[in-house]
Amino acid sequence: MPPSPLPPPQAILHAYRHLLQHALRACRHAKPARFTVRDRLRRAFRTSSSQEYDAGRVERTLEFLGSAAEFKGVEYRLSRTLAHVWWERERLGRMTGRPDVFPLRRRAYEEFDRTLERLNESMGLCIK
């Protein structure tokens, strides 16, 4: 089977812009969620290769974020909680403190990361 062709750079740029717009609407431009979402999205697009781009996953993620922006249902609560955990995780990572606490902090988020991976797999999303 031949390798799949690379998506055009314009498609990746449009995906980034649409994901950012929908994510900001989902968090209702609230601080600090908007900065956390923006930074995570930037990091994801800068560190990922263009072979990882999947238009179907991006489309399903846009639908998920659109539902989060439109209704205060499960999608909204989930996106709000994700943004809060990511913000708290970054804040704790910047704090200086006792070095014996850092392994505990890393392990505390392992289950969170696994749950997020399973959510992405089961719903076909690309939330990182």
Secondary structure, DSSP 8 states (H G I E B T S, - for coil): --------HHHHHHHHHHHHHHHHHHTTT-TTHHHHHHHHHHHHHHHS-GGG--HHHHHHHHHHHHHHHH-SSHHHHHHHHHHHHHHHHHHHHH----GGGHHHHHHHTHHHHHHHHHHHHHHT----
